[in-house]
Amino acid sequence: MPPDTLPRIYLAGPDVFRPDSAQVFARLQAICARLGLAGLEPADDAAPDAAALADDARAQHIYEGNVARIQAADGVLANLADFRGLEPDSGTVFEIGYAVALGKPVVAYGVPAGSYAARVAAVRDCAPDAQGVLRERADGNMVEGLGQRLNLMLARSVGLADSPEAALRQLAERLGVRTYNPAA
Protein backbone atom coordinates (compact mmCIF):
# COMPACT_ATOMS: atom_id res chain seq x y z
CA MET A 1 0.00 0.00 0.00
CA PRO A 2 1.43 3.47 -0.81
CA PRO A 3 2.30 5.43 2.38
CA ASP A 4 -0.37 8.07 1.67
CA THR A 5 -3.11 5.40 1.69
CA LEU A 6 -2.07 3.66 4.91
CA PRO A 7 -4.36 3.99 7.93
CA ARG A 8 -3.14 6.96 9.97
CA ILE A 9 -2.48 6.54 13.69
CA TYR A 10 -2.19 9.61 15.92
CA LEU A 11 0.59 9.04 18.47
CA ALA A 12 -0.73 10.53 21.72
CA GLY A 13 1.21 10.78 24.95
CA PRO A 14 3.57 12.83 27.03
CA ASP A 15 6.47 11.75 24.83
CA VAL A 16 6.52 15.26 23.32
CA PHE A 17 8.06 16.45 26.61
CA ARG A 18 10.96 13.98 26.55
CA PRO A 19 14.42 15.17 25.53
CA ASP A 20 14.60 12.22 23.11
CA SER A 21 11.11 12.76 21.67
CA ALA A 22 12.33 12.71 18.05
CA GLN A 23 13.79 9.23 18.58
CA VAL A 24 10.67 8.01 20.40
CA PHE A 25 8.41 9.13 17.55
CA ALA A 26 10.77 7.72 14.92
CA ARG A 27 10.64 4.34 16.69
CA LEU A 28 6.83 4.42 16.92
CA GLN A 29 6.56 5.42 13.26
CA ALA A 30 8.88 2.55 12.29
CA ILE A 31 6.64 0.09 14.16
CA CYS A 32 3.63 1.62 12.40
CA ALA A 33 5.30 1.17 9.00
CA ARG A 34 6.04 -2.52 9.73
CA LEU A 35 2.35 -3.03 10.51
CA GLY A 36 1.03 -1.20 7.46
CA LEU A 37 0.16 1.97 9.37
CA ALA A 38 1.32 5.59 9.18
CA GLY A 39 2.20 7.24 12.50
CA LEU A 40 1.21 10.88 12.98
CA GLU A 41 3.16 12.58 15.71
CA PRO A 42 1.63 15.52 17.59
CA ALA A 43 1.81 18.91 15.90
CA ASP A 44 3.64 20.68 18.73
CA ASP A 45 6.28 22.16 16.43
CA ALA A 46 4.76 21.46 13.02
CA ALA A 47 4.96 25.04 11.72
CA PRO A 48 8.47 26.29 10.96
CA ASP A 49 7.83 29.49 12.93
CA ALA A 50 5.96 27.89 15.85
CA ALA A 51 8.79 28.54 18.30
CA ALA A 52 8.65 32.27 17.47
CA LEU A 53 4.96 32.59 18.40
CA ALA A 54 3.89 34.16 21.69
CA ASP A 55 2.83 31.60 24.31
CA ASP A 56 -0.94 31.96 23.78
CA ALA A 57 -0.62 31.87 20.00
CA ARG A 58 1.70 28.87 20.17
CA ALA A 59 -0.66 27.06 22.55
CA GLN A 60 -3.56 27.68 20.17
CA HIS A 61 -1.45 26.50 17.22
CA ILE A 62 -0.56 23.27 19.03
CA TYR A 63 -4.17 22.67 20.08
CA GLU A 64 -5.56 23.24 16.59
CA GLY A 65 -2.82 21.16 14.99
CA ASN A 66 -3.37 18.20 17.30
CA VAL A 67 -7.16 18.33 16.95
CA ALA A 68 -6.76 18.39 13.15
CA ARG A 69 -4.41 15.41 13.28
CA ILE A 70 -6.81 13.43 15.45
CA GLN A 71 -9.63 14.26 13.03
CA ALA A 72 -7.48 13.09 10.11
CA ALA A 73 -6.39 9.91 11.90
CA ASP A 74 -8.03 6.51 11.60
CA GLY A 75 -7.07 5.54 15.16
CA VAL A 76 -5.06 6.63 18.18
CA LEU A 77 -2.15 5.04 20.02
CA ALA A 78 -1.98 6.49 23.55
CA ASN A 79 0.84 6.35 26.07
CA LEU A 80 -0.99 6.33 29.41
CA ALA A 81 2.03 5.85 31.65
CA ASP A 82 1.85 7.77 34.91
CA PHE A 83 2.92 11.35 34.26
CA ARG A 84 3.89 13.62 37.12
CA GLY A 85 1.86 11.53 39.56
CA LEU A 86 -0.52 8.57 39.56
CA GLU A 87 -2.50 9.60 36.50
CA PRO A 88 -1.78 9.82 32.76
CA ASP A 89 -0.98 13.12 31.06
CA SER A 90 -4.14 15.25 30.99
CA GLY A 91 -3.55 16.35 27.39
CA THR A 92 -3.38 12.71 26.32
CA VAL A 93 -6.60 11.99 28.20
CA PHE A 94 -8.29 14.87 26.33
CA GLU A 95 -7.02 13.48 23.01
CA ILE A 96 -8.43 10.06 23.87
CA GLY A 97 -11.82 11.52 24.75
CA TYR A 98 -11.87 13.53 21.55
CA ALA A 99 -10.96 10.49 19.44
CA VAL A 100 -13.54 8.30 21.18
CA ALA A 101 -16.19 10.98 20.60
CA LEU A 102 -15.29 10.89 16.90
CA GLY A 103 -15.73 7.10 16.89
CA LYS A 104 -12.04 6.32 16.35
CA PRO A 105 -10.45 3.24 17.94
CA VAL A 106 -7.95 3.96 20.70
CA VAL A 107 -5.47 1.48 22.16
CA ALA A 108 -3.24 2.48 25.06
CA TYR A 109 -0.06 1.20 26.66
CA GLY A 110 2.04 2.12 29.68
CA VAL A 111 -0.61 1.21 32.26
CA PRO A 112 0.75 -0.92 35.09
CA ALA A 113 -0.87 -4.26 35.83
CA GLY A 114 -3.18 -4.39 38.81
CA SER A 115 -5.91 -2.05 39.90
CA TYR A 116 -5.76 1.71 40.12
CA ALA A 117 -7.09 1.49 43.68
CA ALA A 118 -4.18 -0.73 44.73
CA ARG A 119 -1.66 1.71 43.20
CA VAL A 120 -3.27 4.64 45.03
CA ALA A 121 -3.40 2.75 48.32
CA ALA A 122 0.31 1.92 47.97
CA VAL A 123 1.30 5.61 48.02
CA ARG A 124 -1.52 7.38 49.90
CA ASP A 125 -2.96 6.77 53.34
CA CYS A 126 -6.19 4.91 52.56
CA ALA A 127 -8.57 2.70 54.46
CA PRO A 128 -11.92 1.04 53.81
CA ASP A 129 -14.94 2.77 55.36
CA ALA A 130 -17.76 0.95 57.20
CA GLN A 131 -19.24 -0.18 53.85
CA GLY A 132 -15.86 -1.45 52.61
CA VAL A 133 -15.30 1.46 50.21
CA LEU A 134 -11.63 2.45 49.99
CA ARG A 135 -11.19 6.11 50.94
CA GLU A 136 -8.27 8.49 51.39
CA ARG A 137 -7.96 9.25 55.10
CA ALA A 138 -6.97 12.90 54.60
CA ASP A 139 -10.15 14.00 52.83
CA GLY A 140 -12.48 11.00 52.78
CA ASN A 141 -12.53 10.86 48.98
CA MET A 142 -13.40 7.47 47.53
CA VAL A 143 -10.65 5.73 45.60
CA GLU A 144 -12.34 4.36 42.52
CA GLY A 145 -12.25 0.61 42.61
CA LEU A 146 -14.16 -1.78 40.40
CA GLY A 147 -10.90 -3.61 39.70
CA GLN A 148 -9.99 -1.35 36.77
CA ARG A 149 -6.40 -0.53 35.82
CA LEU A 150 -7.39 3.12 35.30
CA ASN A 151 -10.33 5.39 35.96
CA LEU A 152 -13.29 3.50 34.50
CA MET A 153 -13.94 6.13 31.82
CA LEU A 154 -10.51 5.37 30.34
CA ALA A 155 -10.43 1.66 31.12
CA ARG A 156 -13.79 1.06 29.43
CA SER A 157 -13.21 3.29 26.37
CA VAL A 158 -9.80 2.13 25.18
CA GLY A 159 -8.07 -1.13 24.47
CA LEU A 160 -5.11 -1.78 26.75
CA ALA A 161 -1.87 -3.42 25.70
CA ASP A 162 1.40 -4.12 27.47
CA SER A 163 3.62 -2.34 24.92
CA PRO A 164 3.44 0.14 22.06
CA GLU A 165 4.03 -2.73 19.62
CA ALA A 166 1.14 -4.79 21.01
CA ALA A 167 -1.11 -1.71 21.03
CA LEU A 168 -0.29 -0.96 17.39
CA ARG A 169 -1.00 -4.59 16.45
CA GLN A 170 -4.41 -4.25 18.11
CA LEU A 171 -5.07 -1.04 16.17
CA ALA A 172 -4.02 -2.66 12.89
CA GLU A 173 -6.41 -5.55 13.57
CA ARG A 174 -9.27 -3.19 14.47
CA LEU A 175 -8.67 -1.24 11.27
CA GLY A 176 -8.60 -4.42 9.18
CA VAL A 177 -4.95 -4.06 8.17
CA ARG A 178 -3.65 -7.46 7.13
CA THR A 179 -0.21 -6.52 5.84
CA TYR A 180 2.85 -6.92 7.96
CA ASN A 181 6.17 -5.83 6.54
CA PRO A 182 9.06 -6.80 8.83
CA ALA A 183 11.57 -5.23 6.38
CA ALA A 184 10.12 -1.70 6.77
Buried (B, 14 or more C-beta within 10 A) or exposed (E): EEEEEBBBBBBBBBBBEEEEBEEBBEBBBEBBBBBBBBBBBBBBBBBEEBEEBEEEEBEEBBEEBBBEBBEEBBBBBBBBBBBEEEBBBEBBBBBBBBBBEEEBBBBBBBBEEEBBBBBBBEEEEBEEEEEEEBBBEEEEEEBBBEEBBBBBBBBEBBBBBEEBBBBBBBBBBBBEBEEEEEEE
